[in-house]
Amino acid sequence: MKTIIHIIKKEFLQFKRDPKMFGIVLIAPLVQLLFLGYAATMDVNNVHTLFYDQDKTEESRKFIEKFESSGFFQIDYYADSYEELTEQINNAKVLVGFVIPKDFSKKINRNETV
């Protein structure tokens, strides 16, 4: 603990001797924060997506259209089987795969959880 206090005192003495050091220590990280804060975006757009529509009804097509029109998802593939879905994900062709079950439209019309 004494060593840490000694180092802190030494640094404050260095600040008194060289005022430029104070500017570098405080201003440089703020400038980096401003520039790098605008450089890194965490927005998710155009996620490569695959749908496996087992229901193939009007409701399921509308559901898929909602995803596509959101701007967040880019639908690249429509799978015909669960194996095809997993293959596309494993081969890194898509990042996300959605499975629409056979009874999707029935459950939607009955206000049930799908």
LOGU-935101 format. One line per 4 residues: number of its first residue (from 1); their letters; for each residue x, y, z of N, C-alpha, C, CB. Coordinates in Angstrom, 2 decimals. Each point is the difference from the previous one (the first is absolute). Last residue first. Glycine has a CB too. Example, Ala and Ser with C-alpha at 12.3 -4.5 7.8 and 13.67 -1.06 7.14 Angstrom:
<pts>
2) sa) 12.85:-2.25:7.08:0.82:1.19:0.06:-0.77:1.09:0.73:1.18:-0.63:-2.15 ~ -0.89:-5.09:2.08:-0.89:1.19:0.00:0.90:1.20:0.00:-1.89:-1.17:1.25;
</pts>
This chain:
<pts>
114) vten) -46.89:-19.25:-30.57:0.54:-0.88:-1.05:1.36:-0.48:0.44:-1.28:1.21:-1.81 ~ -3.40:0.50:4.51:1.44:0.16:-0.16:0.51:-1.00:-1.03:0.22:0.83:2.37 ~ -5.31:0.95:-2.70:0.84:-0.84:0.85:1.47:0.32:-0.25:-1.76:-1.83:0.00 ~ -2.67:3.42:-2.09:0.74:0.84:0.95:0.80:-0.82:1.00:-1.76:1.73:-0.25;
110) rnik) -0.72:-3.25:-3.74:-0.59:-0.27:1.32:0.65:0.84:1.11:-0.51:-2.33:-0.77 ~ 2.07:2.60:-3.73:-1.43:0.31:-0.07:-0.72:-0.25:1.32:0.06:-0.56:-2.42 ~ 4.50:-0.65:2.04:-0.11:1.46:-0.12:-1.48:0.40:0.01:2.18:0.12:-1.30 ~ -1.15:-4.69:1.19:0.27:0.58:1.32:-0.12:1.52:-0.02:1.51:-1.93:0.50;
106) ksfd) -2.00:-0.38:-4.57:-1.08:-0.39:0.91:0.19:0.64:1.36:-0.26:-2.17:-1.22 ~ 3.67:2.72:-2.02:-1.18:0.81:-0.30:-1.17:-0.34:0.92:0.75:0.15:-2.38 ~ 3.31:-2.72:2.86:0.22:1.43:0.25:-1.28:0.80:-0.19:2.37:-0.27:-0.72 ~ -1.01:-4.70:0.48:-1.26:0.54:0.53:0.08:1.49:0.31:-0.47:-2.25:0.95;
102) kpiv) 4.29:-0.19:-2.71:-1.15:-0.32:-0.85:-1.30:0.63:0.48:1.13:-2.13:-0.54 ~ 3.58:4.59:1.84:-0.59:-1.34:0.12:-1.27:-0.17:-0.85:0.94:-0.12:2.30 ~ 3.63:3.09:-2.93:-1.42:0.28:0.20:-0.70:-1.35:0.02:0.11:2.30:-1.14 ~ 5.17:-0.53:2.00:-0.88:-1.10:-0.38:-1.42:0.41:0.32:1.81:-1.74:0.42;
98) fgvl) 3.25:4.35:-1.39:-1.30:-0.04:0.66:-0.81:-1.17:-0.54:0.03:2.50:0.32 ~ 5.47:-0.62:0.09:-0.98:-0.83:-0.67:-1.28:-0.05:0.80:1.83:-1.36:-1.03 ~ 3.17:4.41:0.38:-1.22:-0.32:0.74:-0.90:-0.87:-0.85:0.16:2.16:1.28 ~ 4.09:-0.72:-2.86:0.25:0.12:1.44:-1.18:-0.49:0.82:1.50:1.93:-0.46;
94) vkan) 0.43:-3.55:-4.64:-0.94:0.88:0.71:0.38:0.04:1.47:-1.85:-0.53:-1.65 ~ 4.67:-1.73:-1.20:-0.69:0.70:-1.08:-1.01:0.99:0.59:0.29:-1.99:-1.53 ~ 2.89:-1.31:3.73:0.09:1.46:0.15:-0.59:0.75:-1.19:2.04:-0.33:1.38 ~ -2.01:-4.53:-0.24:0.91:0.46:-1.06:0.15:1.51:-0.02:-0.66:-1.99:-1.33;
90) niqe) -2.32:-0.06:4.43:1.33:-0.57:0.26:1.03:0.44:-1.04:-1.11:-1.95:1.06 ~ -3.43:3.19:-1.67:0.56:0.69:1.17:1.42:-0.49:0.28:-2.32:0.27:0.97 ~ -0.07:-2.40:-4.39:0.28:1.39:-0.40:0.61:0.79:1.16:-1.90:-0.09:-1.64 ~ 0.45:-4.33:2.49:1.16:-0.01:-0.90:0.39:1.43:-0.39:-0.69:-2.26:-0.87;
86) tlee) -3.24:1.53:3.40:1.21:-0.16:0.83:1.26:0.01:-0.86:-1.33:-1.31:1.67 ~ -2.80:1.51:-3.97:0.16:1.17:0.87:1.28:-0.09:0.81:-2.49:0.22:0.13 ~ 1.21:-3.92:-2.68:0.51:1.07:-0.87:0.24:1.28:0.81:-1.23:-1.00:-1.96 ~ -0.80:-2.60:4.14:1.41:-0.31:-0.28:0.63:1.08:-0.87:-0.52:-2.45:0.18;
82) ysda) -4.11:2.54:0.72:0.76:0.45:1.17:1.49:-0.24:-0.22:-1.97:-0.49:1.49 ~ -1.05:1.28:-5.82:0.10:-0.98:1.08:0.82:0.61:1.14:-0.17:-1.93:-1.64 ~ -0.76:4.33:-2.32:-1.05:-1.00:-0.18:0.03:-1.06:1.08:0.10:0.41:-2.45 ~ 1.51:5.17:2.14:0.37:-1.42:0.11:-1.22:-0.88:-0.23:1.83:0.59:1.62;
78) yydi) -0.13:4.44:-3.18:-1.20:-0.65:0.52:0.31:-1.50:-0.01:-1.60:1.84:-0.86 ~ 4.90:2.95:0.81:-0.38:-1.37:-0.36:-1.36:-0.36:0.59:2.43:-0.64:-0.11 ~ -0.47:5.06:0.56:0.84:-0.53:-1.07:-0.49:-1.36:-0.50:1.91:1.24:0.97 ~ -3.58:3.49:1.78:-0.34:-1.41:-0.18:0.73:-0.52:-1.24:-2.28:0.33:1.10;
74) qffg) 3.17:3.63:2.56:0.08:-0.21:-1.44:-0.22:-1.49:-0.23:1.61:1.98:-0.36 ~ -2.71:1.78:4.62:0.26:-1.35:-0.51:0.03:0.00:-1.52:-1.10:-0.99:2.03 ~ 0.29:4.97:0.46:0.99:-0.65:0.85:0.43:-1.36:-0.57:-0.98:1.18:1.98 ~ -2.49:1.68:-3.80:1.32:0.54:-0.29:1.10:-0.63:0.83:-1.10:2.10:-0.62;
70) ssef) -3.97:-2.83:0.16:0.55:0.69:1.17:1.34:0.66:-0.28:-1.21:-1.62:1.44 ~ -1.47:-1.28:-4.45:-0.21:1.44:-0.11:0.57:0.78:1.18:-2.04:-0.48:-1.32 ~ 2.22:-4.32:1.18:0.76:0.53:-1.12:-0.12:1.52:-0.08:-0.35:-2.16:-1.23 ~ -2.18:-0.20:4.47:1.43:-0.09:0.30:0.81:0.69:-1.10:-0.37:-2.16:1.25;
66) keif) -4.20:1.75:-1.98:0.26:0.96:1.08:1.47:0.01:0.37:-2.33:-0.34:0.88 ~ 0.83:-2.89:-3.96:0.07:1.33:-0.61:0.28:1.08:1.04:-1.59:-0.76:-1.78 ~ 0.79:-3.66:3.24:1.33:0.11:-0.63:0.18:1.38:-0.63:0.00:-2.49:-0.44 ~ -4.22:1.52:2.21:0.98:0.04:1.09:1.42:0.18:-0.56:-1.50:-1.47:1.40;
62) krse) -2.00:0.73:-4.41:-0.07:1.36:0.55:1.02:0.19:1.13:-2.45:0.12:-0.61 ~ 1.98:-4.42:-1.19:0.63:0.88:-0.98:-0.02:1.45:0.48:-0.69:-1.56:-1.84 ~ -1.55:-1.65:4.42:1.45:-0.18:0.11:0.75:0.88:-1.00:-0.37:-2.36:0.79 ~ -4.35:2.35:-0.92:0.48:0.59:1.25:1.51:-0.12:0.14:-2.20:-0.55:1.05;
58) etkd) 0.01:-1.55:-4.70:0.04:1.45:-0.17:0.55:0.69:1.25:-1.95:-0.15:-1.58 ~ 3.60:-4.81:0.99:-1.31:0.63:-0.09:0.18:1.50:-0.19:-1.03:-1.79:1.46 ~ 4.22:-2.22:-0.49:-0.25:0.45:-1.38:-1.42:0.53:-0.18:1.67:-1.68:-0.79 ~ 1.07:-0.77:4.53:-1.43:0.27:-0.09:-0.41:0.38:-1.43:0.02:0.74:2.39;
54) qdyf) 4.53:-1.49:-0.91:-0.71:-1.28:-0.08:-1.49:0.21:-0.22:1.72:-1.02:1.49 ~ 2.99:3.89:-2.26:-1.45:0.18:0.16:-0.69:-1.35:-0.20:0.14:2.41:-0.79 ~ 4.81:-0.17:1.83:-0.52:-1.33:-0.31:-1.48:0.05:0.33:2.24:-1.20:0.47 ~ 1.85:5.11:-1.49:-1.29:-0.42:0.54:-0.32:-1.41:-0.47:-0.81:2.38:0.05;
50) lthv) 5.38:1.18:0.70:-0.62:-1.11:-0.72:-1.32:-0.33:0.69:2.27:-0.93:-0.73 ~ 1.69:5.32:0.42:-1.03:-0.79:0.66:-0.53:-1.08:-0.94:-0.61:1.97:1.41 ~ 4.49:2.27:-0.26:-0.29:-1.06:-0.97:-0.85:-1.08:0.67:2.18:0.46:-1.24 ~ -2.03:4.81:2.48:0.46:-1.28:0.53:-0.43:-1.09:-0.99:-0.15:0.81:2.43;
46) nnvd) -0.13:4.42:-2.47:0.21:-1.01:-1.05:0.63:-1.29:0.52:0.25:1.87:-1.60 ~ 0.23:1.79:5.15:-0.73:0.16:-1.26:0.37:-1.14:-0.94:-0.06:2.51:0.28 ~ 0.83:-0.26:5.00:-0.12:-1.29:-0.69:-0.88:0.22:-1.23:0.27:-1.32:2.18 ~ 3.07:4.62:1.05:-1.27:-0.21:-0.67:0.02:-1.33:-0.74:-0.33:2.49:-0.22;
42) mtaa) 3.78:-0.09:2.90:-0.52:-1.29:0.43:-1.37:-0.28:-0.62:1.28:0.23:2.15 ~ 3.51:2.86:-3.21:-1.46:-0.03:0.09:-0.44:-1.41:0.35:-0.20:1.87:-1.69 ~ 4.88:1.47:1.75:-0.56:-1.32:0.27:-1.51:0.10:0.11:2.11:-0.71:1.19 ~ 0.37:4.66:-1.99:0.50:-0.97:-0.98:-0.65:-1.37:0.17:2.16:1.24:-0.06;
38) yglf) -2.89:2.51:3.01:-0.75:0.14:-1.25:0.44:-1.02:-1.05:-0.27:2.42:0.50 ~ 2.46:-2.34:3.68:-1.43:-0.17:0.29:-0.84:0.11:-1.25:0.39:0.92:2.26 ~ 4.28:-0.01:-2.29:-0.30:-1.42:-0.07:-1.47:-0.29:0.30:2.35:-0.49:0.66 ~ -0.81:5.01:-0.37:0.23:-0.54:-1.35:-0.41:-1.46:-0.11:1.87:1.61:-0.27;
34) llqv) -2.22:0.51:4.56:-0.86:0.65:-0.99:0.16:-0.63:-1.39:0.14:2.12:1.32 ~ 2.68:-3.61:2.14:-1.38:-0.40:0.27:-0.95:0.60:-1.03:0.53:-0.18:2.44 ~ 3.99:1.51:-2.48:-0.17:-1.37:-0.49:-1.43:-0.48:0.17:2.40:-0.47:0.55 ~ -1.29:4.61:1.29:0.01:0.09:-1.46:-0.19:-1.39:-0.61:1.53:2.02:0.12;
30) lpai) -1.07:-1.82:4.51:-1.28:0.60:-0.40:-0.10:0.11:-1.52:-0.07:1.27:2.16 ~ 4.15:-2.80:-0.19:-1.07:-1.00:0.06:-1.37:0.55:-0.40:1.28:-1.12:1.80 ~ 2.39:4.23:-1.74:0.17:-1.07:-1.00:-1.08:-1.08:0.10:2.45:0.45:0.05 ~ -2.11:3.16:3.21:-0.62:0.37:-1.27:0.08:-1.15:-1.02:0.59:2.39:0.46;
26) lvig) 1.42:-2.78:3.99:-1.45:0.18:0.06:-0.65:0.23:-1.36:0.33:0.94:2.25 ~ 4.44:-1.66:-1.75:-0.64:-1.05:0.78:-1.51:0.14:0.01:2.04:-0.13:1.43 ~ 0.66:3.44:-3.55:0.09:-1.28:-0.71:-0.78:-1.08:0.73:2.25:0.66:-0.90 ~ -1.86:3.57:2.93:-0.84:0.05:-1.20:-0.01:-1.31:-0.74:0.49:2.40:-0.18;
22) fmkp) 2.41:-1.93:3.83:-1.38:-0.01:0.48:-0.97:-0.01:-1.19:0.70:1.23:2.10 ~ 3.90:-0.69:-2.91:-0.31:-1.39:0.34:-1.46:-0.12:0.44:2.41:-0.39:0.67 ~ -0.38:4.60:-1.43:-0.44:-0.64:-1.25:-0.44:-1.44:0.26:1.58:1.46:-1.30 ~ 0.42:1.28:4.76:-1.45:0.17:-0.18:-0.53:-0.63:-1.29:0.19:2.11:1.29;
18) drkf) 4.10:-3.09:2.02:-0.26:0.12:-1.44:-1.51:0.10:-0.24:2.10:-1.32:-0.53 ~ -0.38:1.29:5.00:1.22:0.35:-0.74:-0.28:0.27:-1.48:1.31:-1.38:1.61 ~ -4.78:-0.17:1.31:0.40:1.36:0.37:1.21:0.46:-0.81:-0.89:-0.39:2.32 ~ -0.61:-4.06:-2.84:-0.98:0.93:-0.56:0.39:1.45:0.30:-1.79:-1.74:0.25;
14) qlfe) 4.30:-1.67:1.76:0.32:0.10:-1.43:-0.96:0.95:-0.70:0.91:-2.35:0.04 ~ -1.72:1.29:4.44:1.19:0.86:-0.10:0.39:0.20:-1.47:0.79:-0.80:2.26 ~ -4.21:-2.23:-1.37:-0.47:1.36:0.23:1.16:1.00:-0.06:-1.88:-0.89:1.41 ~ 2.93:-3.70:-1.70:-0.70:0.45:-1.20:-0.51:1.43:0.16:-0.66:-2.36:-0.48;
10) kkii) 2.67:0.27:4.21:1.00:0.24:-1.03:-0.65:0.54:-1.28:1.44:-1.83:0.98 ~ -4.20:0.38:2.55:0.67:1.26:0.35:1.01:0.38:-1.08:-0.30:-0.50:2.45 ~ -1.76:-3.67:-2.91:-0.98:1.07:-0.22:0.63:1.36:0.29:-1.88:-1.57:0.59 ~ 4.41:-2.26:0.41:-0.09:0.19:-1.46:-0.97:1.14:-0.32:0.51:-2.44:-0.38;
6) hiit) -0.12:1.11:4.88:1.25:0.62:-0.43:-0.04:0.30:-1.51:1.24:-1.22:1.84 ~ -4.77:-1.22:0.04:-0.07:1.40:0.43:1.24:0.76:-0.46:-1.40:-0.67:2.00 ~ 1.37:-3.93:-2.75:-0.99:0.66:-0.87:-0.10:1.47:0.36:-1.28:-2.16:-0.22 ~ 4.00:-0.53:2.92:0.59:0.16:-1.32:-0.95:0.74:-0.94:1.32:-2.11:0.34;
2) km) -2.71:0.85:4.00:0.91:1.16:0.04:0.60:0.27:-1.37:0.51:-0.51:2.41 ~ -3.15:-3.31:-1.83:-0.83:1.19:0.00:0.87:1.26:0.00:-1.81:-1.26:1.21;
</pts>
